[in-house]
């Protein structure tokens, strides 16, 4: 008896006009649902998994799908199928001597008699059209157009203000999703759903690189490292785009190329003027506090800000806050009283 016709479109739950992306999406969804790892001991799920795997093997391949679609009047679901020429080719193991290796035999064992009859696995290795079936699902056999086209990656690099000042290199380590090397990002190998990525087409990889901090880099800036993205087929690599995240500094606020900080001064220094120390990213510097300085006054310290692309530096602005000592000596208290009474 001829093998029973199998409606691969119904198996995947798609229409006969479904695009390649729809075929792939339907397969992945069903493959994950009926995967043996999720349904251990469930014979029904195992049979379903084999069925959707077989359907995908045909409908995801242009040549096999075209051959399958040409069955014409035999489309009716449940109708027995006789291949062109009226000869239903058998599938006995002894027929594969020479052209069909033991490895390929094992790979074909999970397919139905209908599948074997259409694509002639008894002549495997002697028919160029048929022998292409398994090679299509090896990483070397994929068409470049089927590979993932976007090989660029994005990562975020945390930097401190001190990093912007000192420059140099930073180590960047991050995880990213990479097209599965076992199935070339397709989620499917010649043995069925890819065990390395469980049909997702992606695996998690880790990358560690040294990043040179360019002069003038700022928060939310993006750096492009050419060729440091995902590794694609045919020697093509994507690029890595690094977004800079500048960590907050409790002592300094960034205002473009300039920095701002707050300093506290004693009332008498603000009134009379004094030499005071102001913190910078490179340590303290001495400046002259003018007499009669009030709270909120900004003092500019030249070239103590952030480095610019032209090699110069921004400025540092120190905002004055007049403070009172927590403990006053008797003499200080008396002087403040006299100052109060002199109004």
Helices and strands as residue ranges (DSSP letters): H 8-12, H 20-34, G 36-38, H 43-59, H 62-69, G 72-75, G 93-96, H 102-108, H 113-119, G 121-123, H 128-135, G 139-141, G 144-146, E 153-159, H 161-166, E 169-179, E 188-189, E 192-193, E 202-212, E 222-225, G 233-235, E 240-246, E 253-255, E 258-266, H 267-272, E 274-280, E 283-289, E 298-301, E 316-323, H 330-341
